[in-house]
Amino acid sequence: MTELLRQAIAQIEKLLPDQQDAIAARLLAEVQDEQNWENRFAATTDTQWDQMAAMVLEEIANGETVPLDTVFPPQK
């Protein structure tokens, strides 16, 4: 266990049981989500990656994309 996780757990232990359970439920859901993503990426074949890349290149060629700065403007 990392030091940061130990610190987080120490702080969580100070909370009321209902608050602890709410945080624990969120953490468990996050861990499950990470495992799901890892499994999906691991199961993705080179052919599937190539198909996704081709789709992105086609969208770019058709002008169906916008610059990231338009969606996420730089912070000033």
PQR file with spaces between the fields and no chain letter, atoms N, CA, C, O and H, PARSE charges and radii, in Angstrom:
ATOM       1  N    MET     1       0.854   -1.169    0.000 -0.4000 1.5000
ATOM       2  CA   MET     1       0.000    0.000    0.000 -0.0000 2.0000
ATOM       3  C    MET     1       0.899    1.232    0.000  0.5500 1.7000
ATOM       4  O    MET     1       1.925    1.267    0.680 -0.5500 1.4000
ATOM       5  N    THR     2       0.507    2.222   -0.758 -0.4000 1.5000
ATOM       6  CA   THR     2       1.303    3.444   -0.830 -0.0000 2.0000
ATOM       7  C    THR     2       1.045    4.325    0.387  0.5500 1.7000
ATOM       8  O    THR     2       0.049    4.168    1.094 -0.5500 1.4000
ATOM       9  H    THR     2      -0.327    2.193   -1.310  0.4000 1.0000
ATOM      10  N    GLU     3       1.959    5.245    0.607 -0.4000 1.5000
ATOM      11  CA   GLU     3       1.814    6.180    1.726 -0.0000 2.0000
ATOM      12  C    GLU     3       0.586    7.070    1.523  0.5500 1.7000
ATOM      13  O    GLU     3      -0.136    7.360    2.477 -0.5500 1.4000
ATOM      14  H    GLU     3       2.768    5.373    0.033  0.4000 1.0000
ATOM      15  N    LEU     4       0.353    7.496    0.295 -0.4000 1.5000
ATOM      16  CA   LEU     4      -0.806    8.351    0.027 -0.0000 2.0000
ATOM      17  C    LEU     4      -2.108    7.625    0.345  0.5500 1.7000
ATOM      18  O    LEU     4      -3.023    8.213    0.921 -0.5500 1.4000
ATOM      19  H    LEU     4       0.940    7.260   -0.480  0.4000 1.0000
ATOM      20  N    LEU     5      -2.195    6.354   -0.028 -0.4000 1.5000
ATOM      21  CA   LEU     5      -3.402    5.585    0.276 -0.0000 2.0000
ATOM      22  C    LEU     5      -3.559    5.403    1.786  0.5500 1.7000
ATOM      23  O    LEU     5      -4.675    5.461    2.302 -0.5500 1.4000
ATOM      24  H    LEU     5      -1.452    5.877   -0.496  0.4000 1.0000
ATOM      25  N    ARG     6      -2.459    5.184    2.493 -0.4000 1.5000
ATOM      26  CA   ARG     6      -2.513    5.075    3.957 -0.0000 2.0000
ATOM      27  C    ARG     6      -3.061    6.373    4.569  0.5500 1.7000
ATOM      28  O    ARG     6      -3.883    6.340    5.485 -0.5500 1.4000
ATOM      29  H    ARG     6      -1.552    5.137    2.073  0.4000 1.0000
ATOM      30  N    GLN     7      -2.595    7.501    4.053 -0.4000 1.5000
ATOM      31  CA   GLN     7      -3.063    8.793    4.560 -0.0000 2.0000
ATOM      32  C    GLN     7      -4.555    8.968    4.297  0.5500 1.7000
ATOM      33  O    GLN     7      -5.296    9.438    5.160 -0.5500 1.4000
ATOM      34  H    GLN     7      -1.928    7.527    3.309  0.4000 1.0000
ATOM      35  N    ALA     8      -4.987    8.587    3.100 -0.4000 1.5000
ATOM      36  CA   ALA     8      -6.407    8.712    2.759 -0.0000 2.0000
ATOM      37  C    ALA     8      -7.260    7.841    3.679  0.5500 1.7000
ATOM      38  O    ALA     8      -8.297    8.287    4.170 -0.5500 1.4000
ATOM      39  H    ALA     8      -4.384    8.205    2.398  0.4000 1.0000
ATOM      40  N    ILE     9      -6.832    6.614    3.912 -0.4000 1.5000
ATOM      41  CA   ILE     9      -7.588    5.716    4.777 -0.0000 2.0000
ATOM      42  C    ILE     9      -7.619    6.248    6.203  0.5500 1.7000
ATOM      43  O    ILE     9      -8.648    6.158    6.873 -0.5500 1.4000
ATOM      44  H    ILE     9      -5.989    6.252    3.513  0.4000 1.0000
ATOM      45  N    ALA    10      -6.511    6.799    6.674 -0.4000 1.5000
ATOM      46  CA   ALA    10      -6.477    7.372    8.018 -0.0000 2.0000
ATOM      47  C    ALA    10      -7.491    8.502    8.149  0.5500 1.7000
ATOM      48  O    ALA    10      -8.145    8.625    9.185 -0.5500 1.4000
ATOM      49  H    ALA    10      -5.675    6.873    6.129  0.4000 1.0000
ATOM      50  N    GLN    11      -7.631    9.321    7.121 -0.4000 1.5000
ATOM      51  CA   GLN    11      -8.608   10.411    7.155 -0.0000 2.0000
ATOM      52  C    GLN    11     -10.032    9.876    7.071  0.5500 1.7000
ATOM      53  O    GLN    11     -10.932   10.378    7.745 -0.5500 1.4000
ATOM      54  H    GLN    11      -7.100    9.221    6.279  0.4000 1.0000
ATOM      55  N    ILE    12     -10.230    8.864    6.250 -0.4000 1.5000
ATOM      56  CA   ILE    12     -11.562    8.273    6.102 -0.0000 2.0000
ATOM      57  C    ILE    12     -12.012    7.637    7.414  0.5500 1.7000
ATOM      58  O    ILE    12     -13.191    7.695    7.763 -0.5500 1.4000
ATOM      59  H    ILE    12      -9.499    8.456    5.703  0.4000 1.0000
ATOM      60  N    GLU    13     -11.075    7.033    8.141 -0.4000 1.5000
ATOM      61  CA   GLU    13     -11.407    6.392    9.421 -0.0000 2.0000
ATOM      62  C    GLU    13     -11.963    7.381   10.441  0.5500 1.7000
ATOM      63  O    GLU    13     -12.632    6.975   11.392 -0.5500 1.4000
ATOM      64  H    GLU    13     -10.117    6.987    7.858  0.4000 1.0000
ATOM      65  N    LYS    14     -11.697    8.660   10.258 -0.4000 1.5000
ATOM      66  CA   LYS    14     -12.181    9.678   11.186 -0.0000 2.0000
ATOM      67  C    LYS    14     -13.629   10.078   10.913  0.5500 1.7000
ATOM      68  O    LYS    14     -14.255   10.756   11.728 -0.5500 1.4000
ATOM      69  H    LYS    14     -11.153    8.990    9.486  0.4000 1.0000
ATOM      70  N    LEU    15     -14.150    9.662    9.780 -0.4000 1.5000
ATOM      71  CA   LEU    15     -15.504   10.048    9.391 -0.0000 2.0000
ATOM      72  C    LEU    15     -16.547    9.128   10.024  0.5500 1.7000
ATOM      73  O    LEU    15     -16.227    8.065   10.556 -0.5500 1.4000
ATOM      74  H    LEU    15     -13.641    9.111    9.118  0.4000 1.0000
ATOM      75  N    LEU    16     -17.793    9.567    9.951 -0.4000 1.5000
ATOM      76  CA   LEU    16     -18.905    8.743   10.428 -0.0000 2.0000
ATOM      77  C    LEU    16     -19.042    7.502    9.548  0.5500 1.7000
ATOM      78  O    LEU    16     -18.661    7.530    8.378 -0.5500 1.4000
ATOM      79  H    LEU    16     -18.053   10.431    9.520  0.4000 1.0000
ATOM      80  N    PRO    17     -19.582    6.416   10.101 -0.5600 1.5000
ATOM      81  CA   PRO    17     -19.703    5.178    9.332  0.2800 2.0000
ATOM      82  C    PRO    17     -20.414    5.339    7.981  0.5500 1.7000
ATOM      83  O    PRO    17     -19.987    4.752    6.987 -0.5500 1.4000
ATOM      84  N    ASP    18     -21.475    6.115    7.941 -0.4000 1.5000
ATOM      85  CA   ASP    18     -22.192    6.321    6.674 -0.0000 2.0000
ATOM      86  C    ASP    18     -21.300    6.990    5.634  0.5500 1.7000
ATOM      87  O    ASP    18     -21.329    6.634    4.456 -0.5500 1.4000
ATOM      88  H    ASP    18     -21.821    6.592    8.748  0.4000 1.0000
ATOM      89  N    GLN    19     -20.511    7.958    6.077 -0.4000 1.5000
ATOM      90  CA   GLN    19     -19.588    8.646    5.172 -0.0000 2.0000
ATOM      91  C    GLN    19     -18.489    7.693    4.709  0.5500 1.7000
ATOM      92  O    GLN    19     -18.097    7.708    3.542 -0.5500 1.4000
ATOM      93  H    GLN    19     -20.487    8.247    7.034  0.4000 1.0000
ATOM      94  N    GLN    20     -17.990    6.857    5.638 -0.4000 1.5000
ATOM      95  CA   GLN    20     -16.981    5.870    5.269 -0.0000 2.0000
ATOM      96  C    GLN    20     -17.522    4.916    4.203  0.5500 1.7000
ATOM      97  O    GLN    20     -16.840    4.613    3.224 -0.5500 1.4000
ATOM      98  H    GLN    20     -18.308    6.845    6.586  0.4000 1.0000
ATOM      99  N    ASP    21     -18.753    4.450    4.408 -0.4000 1.5000
ATOM     100  CA   ASP    21     -19.348    3.521    3.444 -0.0000 2.0000
ATOM     101  C    ASP    21     -19.557    4.180    2.082  0.5500 1.7000
ATOM     102  O    ASP    21     -19.377    3.535    1.049 -0.5500 1.4000
ATOM     103  H    ASP    21     -19.306    4.696    5.203  0.4000 1.0000
ATOM     104  N    ALA    22     -19.930    5.444    2.073 -0.4000 1.5000
ATOM     105  CA   ALA    22     -20.134    6.150    0.806 -0.0000 2.0000
ATOM     106  C    ALA    22     -18.817    6.259    0.045  0.5500 1.7000
ATOM     107  O    ALA    22     -18.778    6.033   -1.165 -0.5500 1.4000
ATOM     108  H    ALA    22     -20.076    5.967    2.913  0.4000 1.0000
ATOM     109  N    ILE    23     -17.747    6.600    0.740 -0.4000 1.5000
ATOM     110  CA   ILE    23     -16.436    6.707    0.094 -0.0000 2.0000
ATOM     111  C    ILE    23     -15.959    5.334   -0.358  0.5500 1.7000
ATOM     112  O    ILE    23     -15.407    5.193   -1.449 -0.5500 1.4000
ATOM     113  H    ILE    23     -17.779    6.784    1.723  0.4000 1.0000
ATOM     114  N    ALA    24     -16.171    4.324    0.478 -0.4000 1.5000
ATOM     115  CA   ALA    24     -15.759    2.960    0.119 -0.0000 2.0000
ATOM     116  C    ALA    24     -16.497    2.488   -1.134  0.5500 1.7000
ATOM     117  O    ALA    24     -15.896    1.851   -2.000 -0.5500 1.4000
ATOM     118  H    ALA    24     -16.620    4.438    1.364  0.4000 1.0000
ATOM     119  N    ALA    25     -17.768    2.789   -1.238 -0.4000 1.5000
ATOM     120  CA   ALA    25     -18.538    2.388   -2.420 -0.0000 2.0000
ATOM     121  C    ALA    25     -17.989    3.058   -3.670  0.5500 1.7000
ATOM     122  O    ALA    25     -17.897    2.427   -4.723 -0.5500 1.4000
ATOM     123  H    ALA    25     -18.255    3.307   -0.535  0.4000 1.0000
ATOM     124  N    ARG    26     -17.621    4.344   -3.561 -0.4000 1.5000
ATOM     125  CA   ARG    26     -17.048    5.054   -4.713 -0.0000 2.0000
ATOM     126  C    ARG    26     -15.699    4.474   -5.097  0.5500 1.7000
ATOM     127  O    ARG    26     -15.408    4.309   -6.282 -0.5500 1.4000
ATOM     128  H    ARG    26     -17.696    4.856   -2.706  0.4000 1.0000
ATOM     129  N    LEU    27     -14.872    4.160   -4.102 -0.4000 1.5000
ATOM     130  CA   LEU    27     -13.558    3.576   -4.375 -0.0000 2.0000
ATOM     131  C    LEU    27     -13.689    2.210   -5.045  0.5500 1.7000
ATOM     132  O    LEU    27     -12.983    1.916   -6.009 -0.5500 1.4000
ATOM     133  H    LEU    27     -15.109    4.294   -3.140  0.4000 1.0000
ATOM     134  N    LEU    28     -14.593    1.381   -4.532 -0.4000 1.5000
ATOM     135  CA   LEU    28     -14.789    0.057   -5.122 -0.0000 2.0000
ATOM     136  C    LEU    28     -15.304    0.164   -6.554  0.5500 1.7000
ATOM     137  O    LEU    28     -14.894   -0.608   -7.420 -0.5500 1.4000
ATOM     138  H    LEU    28     -15.167    1.621   -3.748  0.4000 1.0000
ATOM     139  N    ALA    29     -16.190    1.107   -6.803 -0.4000 1.5000
ATOM     140  CA   ALA    29     -16.694    1.310   -8.164 -0.0000 2.0000
ATOM     141  C    ALA    29     -15.560    1.772   -9.083  0.5500 1.7000
ATOM     142  O    ALA    29     -15.485    1.347  -10.236 -0.5500 1.4000
ATOM     143  H    ALA    29     -16.523    1.734   -6.099  0.4000 1.0000
ATOM     144  N    GLU    30     -14.687    2.631   -8.582 -0.4000 1.5000
ATOM     145  CA   GLU    30     -13.551    3.110   -9.375 -0.0000 2.0000
ATOM     146  C    GLU    30     -12.588    1.972   -9.698  0.5500 1.7000
ATOM     147  O    GLU    30     -12.094    1.869  -10.821 -0.5500 1.4000
ATOM     148  H    GLU    30     -14.748    2.976   -7.645  0.4000 1.0000
ATOM     149  N    VAL    31     -12.324    1.121   -8.714 -0.4000 1.5000
ATOM     150  CA   VAL    31     -11.435   -0.023   -8.939 -0.0000 2.0000
ATOM     151  C    VAL    31     -12.041   -0.955   -9.986  0.5500 1.7000
ATOM     152  O    VAL    31     -11.335   -1.431  -10.875 -0.5500 1.4000
ATOM     153  H    VAL    31     -12.725    1.204   -7.801  0.4000 1.0000
ATOM     154  N    GLN    32     -13.337   -1.214   -9.886 -0.4000 1.5000
ATOM     155  CA   GLN    32     -14.002   -2.081  -10.867 -0.0000 2.0000
ATOM     156  C    GLN    32     -13.952   -1.470  -12.258  0.5500 1.7000
ATOM     157  O    GLN    32     -13.726   -2.175  -13.241 -0.5500 1.4000
ATOM     158  H    GLN    32     -13.910   -0.827   -9.164  0.4000 1.0000
ATOM     159  N    ASP    33     -14.163   -0.156  -12.345 -0.4000 1.5000
ATOM     160  CA   ASP    33     -14.100    0.528  -13.634 -0.0000 2.0000
ATOM     161  C    ASP    33     -12.708    0.406  -14.239  0.5500 1.7000
ATOM     162  O    ASP    33     -12.577    0.145  -15.435 -0.5500 1.4000
ATOM     163  H    ASP    33     -14.347    0.417  -11.546  0.4000 1.0000
ATOM     164  N    GLU    34     -11.673    0.590  -13.434 -0.4000 1.5000
ATOM     165  CA   GLU    34     -10.291    0.445  -13.925 -0.0000 2.0000
ATOM     166  C    GLU    34     -10.034   -0.968  -14.437  0.5500 1.7000
ATOM     167  O    GLU    34      -9.416   -1.153  -15.485 -0.5500 1.4000
ATOM     168  H    GLU    34     -11.780    0.802  -12.463  0.4000 1.0000
ATOM     169  N    GLN    35     -10.512   -1.962  -13.692 -0.4000 1.5000
ATOM     170  CA   GLN    35     -10.331   -3.353  -14.110 -0.0000 2.0000
ATOM     171  C    GLN    35     -11.058   -3.620  -15.428  0.5500 1.7000
ATOM     172  O    GLN    35     -10.539   -4.318  -16.299 -0.5500 1.4000
ATOM     173  H    GLN    35     -11.014   -1.812  -12.841  0.4000 1.0000
ATOM     174  N    ASN    36     -12.258   -3.062  -15.569 -0.4000 1.5000
ATOM     175  CA   ASN    36     -13.015   -3.235  -16.815 -0.0000 2.0000
ATOM     176  C    ASN    36     -12.270   -2.637  -17.998  0.5500 1.7000
ATOM     177  O    ASN    36     -12.185   -3.253  -19.060 -0.5500 1.4000
ATOM     178  H    ASN    36     -12.680   -2.495  -14.862  0.4000 1.0000
ATOM     179  N    TRP    37     -11.723   -1.422  -17.813 -0.4000 1.5000
ATOM     180  CA   TRP    37     -10.970   -0.785  -18.894 -0.0000 2.0000
ATOM     181  C    TRP    37      -9.718   -1.582  -19.237  0.5500 1.7000
ATOM     182  O    TRP    37      -9.404   -1.773  -20.412 -0.5500 1.4000
ATOM     183  H    TRP    37     -11.792   -0.921  -16.950  0.4000 1.0000
ATOM     184  N    GLU    38      -8.998   -2.051  -18.212 -0.4000 1.5000
ATOM     185  CA   GLU    38      -7.799   -2.848  -18.470 -0.0000 2.0000
ATOM     186  C    GLU    38      -8.142   -4.106  -19.259  0.5500 1.7000
ATOM     187  O    GLU    38      -7.425   -4.481  -20.186 -0.5500 1.4000
ATOM     188  H    GLU    38      -9.252   -1.896  -17.258  0.4000 1.0000
ATOM     189  N    ASN    39      -9.241   -4.752  -18.885 -0.4000 1.5000
ATOM     190  CA   ASN    39      -9.673   -5.954  -19.611 -0.0000 2.0000
ATOM     191  C    ASN    39     -10.045   -5.643  -21.053  0.5500 1.7000
ATOM     192  O    ASN    39      -9.703   -6.395  -21.965 -0.5500 1.4000
ATOM     193  H    ASN    39      -9.824   -4.447  -18.132  0.4000 1.0000
ATOM     194  N    ARG    40     -10.745   -4.532  -21.254 -0.4000 1.5000
ATOM     195  CA   ARG    40     -11.146   -4.169  -22.625 -0.0000 2.0000
ATOM     196  C    ARG    40      -9.933   -3.841  -23.483  0.5500 1.7000
ATOM     197  O    ARG    40      -9.850   -4.269  -24.634 -0.5500 1.4000
ATOM     198  H    ARG    40     -11.022   -3.921  -20.512  0.4000 1.0000
ATOM     199  N    PHE    41      -8.992   -3.082  -22.928 -0.4000 1.5000
ATOM     200  CA   PHE    41      -7.791   -2.763  -23.697 -0.0000 2.0000
ATOM     201  C    PHE    41      -6.991   -4.016  -24.007  0.5500 1.7000
ATOM     202  O    PHE    41      -6.492   -4.181  -25.120 -0.5500 1.4000
ATOM     203  H    PHE    41      -9.060   -2.734  -21.992  0.4000 1.0000
ATOM     204  N    ALA    42      -6.869   -4.896  -23.028 -0.4000 1.5000
ATOM     205  CA   ALA    42      -6.108   -6.131  -23.234 -0.0000 2.0000
ATOM     206  C    ALA    42      -6.757   -7.017  -24.291  0.5500 1.7000
ATOM     207  O    ALA    42      -6.065   -7.746  -25.001 -0.5500 1.4000
ATOM     208  H    ALA    42      -7.274   -4.763  -22.123  0.4000 1.0000
ATOM     209  N    ALA    43      -8.081   -6.959  -24.400 -0.4000 1.5000
ATOM     210  CA   ALA    43      -8.798   -7.807  -25.346 -0.0000 2.0000
ATOM     211  C    ALA    43      -8.899   -7.188  -26.740  0.5500 1.7000
ATOM     212  O    ALA    43      -9.362   -7.844  -27.673 -0.5500 1.4000
ATOM     213  H    ALA    43      -8.644   -6.367  -23.823  0.4000 1.0000
ATOM     214  N    THR    44      -8.475   -5.935  -26.892 -0.4000 1.5000
ATOM     215  CA   THR    44      -8.552   -5.264  -28.183 -0.0000 2.0000
ATOM     216  C    THR    44      -7.439   -5.775  -29.094  0.5500 1.7000
ATOM     217  O    THR    44      -6.262   -5.762  -28.735 -0.5500 1.4000
ATOM     218  H    THR    44      -8.100   -5.401  -26.134  0.4000 1.0000
ATOM     219  N    THR    45      -7.841   -6.221  -30.269 -0.4000 1.5000
ATOM     220  CA   THR    45      -6.862   -6.780  -31.211 -0.0000 2.0000
ATOM     221  C    THR    45      -6.211   -5.672  -32.025  0.5500 1.7000
ATOM     222  O    THR    45      -6.716   -4.551  -32.079 -0.5500 1.4000
ATOM     223  H    THR    45      -8.797   -6.232  -30.560  0.4000 1.0000
ATOM     224  N    ASP    46      -5.090   -5.994  -32.656 -0.4000 1.5000
ATOM     225  CA   ASP    46      -4.425   -5.027  -33.530 -0.0000 2.0000
ATOM     226  C    ASP    46      -5.353   -4.604  -34.663  0.5500 1.7000
ATOM     227  O    ASP    46      -5.342   -3.445  -35.077 -0.5500 1.4000
ATOM     228  H    ASP    46      -4.680   -6.905  -32.612  0.4000 1.0000
ATOM     229  N    THR    47      -6.144   -5.524  -35.160 -0.4000 1.5000
ATOM     230  CA   THR    47      -7.098   -5.199  -36.230 -0.0000 2.0000
ATOM     231  C    THR    47      -8.110   -4.170  -35.749  0.5500 1.7000
ATOM     232  O    THR    47      -8.439   -3.234  -36.478 -0.5500 1.4000
ATOM     233  H    THR    47      -6.153   -6.466  -34.824  0.4000 1.0000
ATOM     234  N    GLN    48      -8.607   -4.338  -34.527 -0.4000 1.5000
ATOM     235  CA   GLN    48      -9.566   -3.380  -33.976 -0.0000 2.0000
ATOM     236  C    GLN    48      -8.921   -2.008  -33.787  0.5500 1.7000
ATOM     237  O    GLN    48      -9.542   -0.988  -34.087 -0.5500 1.4000
ATOM     238  H    GLN    48      -8.340   -5.099  -33.935  0.4000 1.0000
ATOM     239  N    TRP    49      -7.669   -1.973  -33.287 -0.4000 1.5000
ATOM     240  CA   TRP    49      -6.969   -0.692  -33.144 -0.0000 2.0000
ATOM     241  C    TRP    49      -6.806   -0.028  -34.512  0.5500 1.7000
ATOM     242  O    TRP    49      -7.005    1.179  -34.652 -0.5500 1.4000
ATOM     243  H    TRP    49      -7.165   -2.801  -33.043  0.4000 1.0000
ATOM     244  N    ASP    50      -6.441   -0.827  -35.517 -0.4000 1.5000
ATOM     245  CA   ASP    50      -6.280   -0.292  -36.870 -0.0000 2.0000
ATOM     246  C    ASP    50      -7.593    0.270  -37.396  0.5500 1.7000
ATOM     247  O    ASP    50      -7.600    1.316  -38.047 -0.5500 1.4000
ATOM     248  H    ASP    50      -6.280   -1.807  -35.403  0.4000 1.0000
ATOM     249  N    GLN    51      -8.712   -0.413  -37.122 -0.4000 1.5000
ATOM     250  CA   GLN    51     -10.026    0.066  -37.567 -0.0000 2.0000
ATOM     251  C    GLN    51     -10.377    1.389  -36.887  0.5500 1.7000
ATOM     252  O    GLN    51     -10.897    2.301  -37.529 -0.5500 1.4000
ATOM     253  H    GLN    51      -8.706   -1.262  -36.594  0.4000 1.0000
ATOM     254  N    MET    52     -10.089    1.492  -35.579 -0.4000 1.5000
ATOM     255  CA   MET    52     -10.377    2.734  -34.873 -0.0000 2.0000
ATOM     256  C    MET    52      -9.523    3.879  -35.402  0.5500 1.7000
ATOM     257  O    MET    52     -10.006    5.000  -35.564 -0.5500 1.4000
ATOM     258  H    MET    52      -9.666    0.750  -35.058  0.4000 1.0000
ATOM     259  N    ALA    53      -8.259    3.593  -35.670 -0.4000 1.5000
ATOM     260  CA   ALA    53      -7.371    4.624  -36.217 -0.0000 2.0000
ATOM     261  C    ALA    53      -7.866    5.081  -37.579  0.5500 1.7000
ATOM     262  O    ALA    53      -7.851    6.274  -37.878 -0.5500 1.4000
ATOM     263  H    ALA    53      -7.867    2.683  -35.539  0.4000 1.0000
ATOM     264  N    ALA    54      -8.304    4.141  -38.403 -0.4000 1.5000
ATOM     265  CA   ALA    54      -8.830    4.499  -39.725 -0.0000 2.0000
ATOM     266  C    ALA    54     -10.076    5.364  -39.602  0.5500 1.7000
ATOM     267  O    ALA    54     -10.259    6.304  -40.376 -0.5500 1.4000
ATOM     268  H    ALA    54      -8.317    3.172  -38.159  0.4000 1.0000
ATOM     269  N    MET    55     -10.933    5.053  -38.636 -0.4000 1.5000
ATOM     270  CA   MET    55     -12.138    5.862  -38.427 -0.0000 2.0000
ATOM     271  C    MET    55     -11.769    7.283  -38.022  0.5500 1.7000
ATOM     272  O    MET    55     -12.370    8.241  -38.510 -0.5500 1.4000
ATOM     273  H    MET    55     -10.785    4.290  -38.008  0.4000 1.0000
ATOM     274  N    VAL    56     -10.797    7.429  -37.144 -0.4000 1.5000
ATOM     275  CA   VAL    56     -10.371    8.762  -36.705 -0.0000 2.0000
ATOM     276  C    VAL    56      -9.785    9.546  -37.878  0.5500 1.7000
ATOM     277  O    VAL    56     -10.109   10.717  -38.071 -0.5500 1.4000
ATOM     278  H    VAL    56     -10.309    6.651  -36.748  0.4000 1.0000
ATOM     279  N    LEU    57      -8.928    8.901  -38.652 -0.4000 1.5000
ATOM     280  CA   LEU    57      -8.331    9.577  -39.800 -0.0000 2.0000
ATOM     281  C    LEU    57      -9.399   10.013  -40.797  0.5500 1.7000
ATOM     282  O    LEU    57      -9.291   11.081  -41.400 -0.5500 1.4000
ATOM     283  H    LEU    57      -8.664    7.949  -38.495  0.4000 1.0000
ATOM     284  N    GLU    58     -10.424    9.193  -40.970 -0.4000 1.5000
ATOM     285  CA   GLU    58     -11.519    9.552  -41.875 -0.0000 2.0000
ATOM     286  C    GLU    58     -12.293   10.754  -41.345  0.5500 1.7000
ATOM     287  O    GLU    58     -12.646   11.651  -42.110 -0.5500 1.4000
ATOM     288  H    GLU    58     -10.512    8.326  -40.480  0.4000 1.0000
ATOM     289  N    GLU    59     -12.557   10.777  -40.050 -0.4000 1.5000
ATOM     290  CA   GLU    59     -13.252   11.920  -39.461 -0.0000 2.0000
ATOM     291  C    GLU    59     -12.434   13.199  -39.621  0.5500 1.7000
ATOM     292  O    GLU    59     -12.980   14.259  -39.927 -0.5500 1.4000
ATOM     293  H    GLU    59     -12.271   10.048  -39.428  0.4000 1.0000
ATOM     294  N    ILE    60     -11.129   13.094  -39.414 -0.4000 1.5000
ATOM     295  CA   ILE    60     -10.264   14.264  -39.599 -0.0000 2.0000
ATOM     296  C    ILE    60     -10.310   14.725  -41.046  0.5500 1.7000
ATOM     297  O    ILE    60     -10.456   15.920  -41.304 -0.5500 1.4000
ATOM     298  H    ILE    60     -10.685   12.233  -39.166  0.4000 1.0000
ATOM     299  N    ALA    61     -10.190   13.801  -41.996 -0.4000 1.5000
ATOM     300  CA   ALA    61     -10.202   14.136  -43.419 -0.0000 2.0000
ATOM     301  C    ALA    61     -11.526   14.765  -43.836  0.5500 1.7000
ATOM     302  O    ALA    61     -11.555   15.610  -44.731 -0.5500 1.4000
ATOM     303  H    ALA    61     -10.072   12.831  -41.786  0.4000 1.0000
ATOM     304  N    ASN    62     -12.629   14.360  -43.193 -0.4000 1.5000
ATOM     305  CA   ASN    62     -13.954   14.892  -43.535 -0.0000 2.0000
ATOM     306  C    ASN    62     -14.286   16.173  -42.779  0.5500 1.7000
ATOM     307  O    ASN    62     -15.388   16.706  -42.906 -0.5500 1.4000
ATOM     308  H    ASN    62     -12.606   13.673  -42.466  0.4000 1.0000
ATOM     309  N    GLY    63     -13.334   16.665  -41.993 -0.4000 1.5000
ATOM     310  CA   GLY    63     -13.575   17.896  -41.242 -0.0000 2.0000
ATOM     311  C    GLY    63     -14.563   17.726  -40.100  0.5500 1.7000
ATOM     312  O    GLY    63     -15.211   18.690  -39.694 -0.5500 1.4000
ATOM     313  H    GLY    63     -12.439   16.232  -41.889  0.4000 1.0000
ATOM     314  N    GLU    64     -14.682   16.526  -39.586 -0.4000 1.5000
ATOM     315  CA   GLU    64     -15.649   16.241  -38.521 -0.0000 2.0000
ATOM     316  C    GLU    64     -15.058   16.389  -37.124  0.5500 1.7000
ATOM     317  O    GLU    64     -15.673   15.975  -36.142 -0.5500 1.4000
ATOM     318  H    GLU    64     -14.155   15.743  -39.917  0.4000 1.0000
ATOM     319  N    THR    65     -13.877   16.973  -37.033 -0.4000 1.5000
ATOM     320  CA   THR    65     -13.240   17.167  -35.732 -0.0000 2.0000
ATOM     321  C    THR    65     -13.018   18.649  -35.495  0.5500 1.7000
ATOM     322  O    THR    65     -13.077   19.462  -36.417 -0.5500 1.4000
ATOM     323  H    THR    65     -13.378   17.309  -37.831  0.4000 1.0000
ATOM     324  N    VAL    66     -12.761   18.983  -34.235 -0.4000 1.5000
ATOM     325  CA   VAL    66     -12.436   20.361  -33.877 -0.0000 2.0000
ATOM     326  C    VAL    66     -11.143   20.336  -33.061  0.5500 1.7000
ATOM     327  O    VAL    66     -10.847   19.335  -32.408 -0.5500 1.4000
ATOM     328  H    VAL    66     -12.713   18.322  -33.486  0.4000 1.0000
ATOM     329  N    PRO    67     -10.386   21.405  -33.090 -0.5600 1.5000
ATOM     330  CA   PRO    67      -9.162   21.448  -32.286  0.2800 2.0000
ATOM     331  C    PRO    67      -9.478   21.312  -30.794  0.5500 1.7000
ATOM     332  O    PRO    67     -10.507   21.802  -30.328 -0.5500 1.4000
ATOM     333  N    LEU    68      -8.611   20.660  -30.062 -0.4000 1.5000
ATOM     334  CA   LEU    68      -8.815   20.492  -28.628 -0.0000 2.0000
ATOM     335  C    LEU    68      -8.924   21.827  -27.903  0.5500 1.7000
ATOM     336  O    LEU    68      -9.645   21.941  -26.912 -0.5500 1.4000
ATOM     337  H    LEU    68      -7.775   20.262  -30.440  0.4000 1.0000
ATOM     338  N    ASP    69      -8.205   22.841  -28.397 -0.4000 1.5000
ATOM     339  CA   ASP    69      -8.284   24.156  -27.761 -0.0000 2.0000
ATOM     340  C    ASP    69      -9.691   24.733  -27.838  0.5500 1.7000
ATOM     341  O    ASP    69     -10.058   25.579  -27.023 -0.5500 1.4000
ATOM     342  H    ASP    69      -7.619   22.748  -29.202  0.4000 1.0000
ATOM     343  N    THR    70     -10.484   24.284  -28.808 -0.4000 1.5000
ATOM     344  CA   THR    70     -11.870   24.737  -28.923 -0.0000 2.0000
ATOM     345  C    THR    70     -12.714   24.110  -27.827  0.5500 1.7000
ATOM     346  O    THR    70     -13.591   24.765  -27.263 -0.5500 1.4000
ATOM     347  H    THR    70     -10.186   23.596  -29.470  0.4000 1.0000
ATOM     348  N    VAL    71     -12.457   22.852  -27.524 -0.4000 1.5000
ATOM     349  CA   VAL    71     -13.224   22.128  -26.517 -0.0000 2.0000
ATOM     350  C    VAL    71     -12.699   22.441  -25.121  0.5500 1.7000
ATOM     351  O    VAL    71     -13.471   22.640  -24.184 -0.5500 1.4000
ATOM     352  H    VAL    71     -11.744   22.320  -27.982  0.4000 1.0000
ATOM     353  N    PHE    72     -11.375   22.483  -24.997 -0.4000 1.5000
ATOM     354  CA   PHE    72     -10.724   22.753  -23.715 -0.0000 2.0000
ATOM     355  C    PHE    72      -9.811   23.965  -23.890  0.5500 1.7000
ATOM     356  O    PHE    72      -8.612   23.811  -24.123 -0.5500 1.4000
ATOM     357  H    PHE    72     -10.748   22.322  -25.759  0.4000 1.0000
ATOM     358  N    PRO    73     -10.378   25.177  -23.777 -0.5600 1.5000
ATOM     359  CA   PRO    73      -9.545   26.375  -23.974  0.2800 2.0000
ATOM     360  C    PRO    73      -8.379   26.415  -22.988  0.5500 1.7000
ATOM     361  O    PRO    73      -8.509   26.002  -21.836 -0.5500 1.4000
ATOM     362  N    PRO    74      -7.245   26.917  -23.457 -0.5600 1.5000
ATOM     363  CA   PRO    74      -6.081   27.019  -22.559  0.2800 2.0000
ATOM     364  C    PRO    74      -6.403   27.899  -21.365  0.5500 1.7000
ATOM     365  O    PRO    74      -7.110   28.898  -21.490 -0.5500 1.4000
ATOM     366  N    GLN    75      -5.891   27.529  -20.232 -0.4000 1.5000
ATOM     367  CA   GLN    75      -6.106   28.314  -19.009 -0.0000 2.0000
ATOM     368  C    GLN    75      -5.179   29.520  -19.036  0.5500 1.7000
ATOM     369  O    GLN    75      -4.028   29.419  -19.461 -0.5500 1.4000
ATOM     370  H    GLN    75      -5.317   26.717  -20.131  0.4000 1.0000
ATOM     371  N    LYS    76      -5.679   30.644  -18.589 -0.4000 1.5000
ATOM     372  CA   LYS    76      -4.882   31.872  -18.589 -0.0000 2.0000
ATOM     373  C    LYS    76      -4.391   32.183  -17.216  0.5500 1.7000
ATOM     374  O    LYS    76      -3.701   33.183  -17.019 -0.5500 1.4000
ATOM     375  H    LYS    76      -6.614   30.726  -18.244  0.4000 1.0000
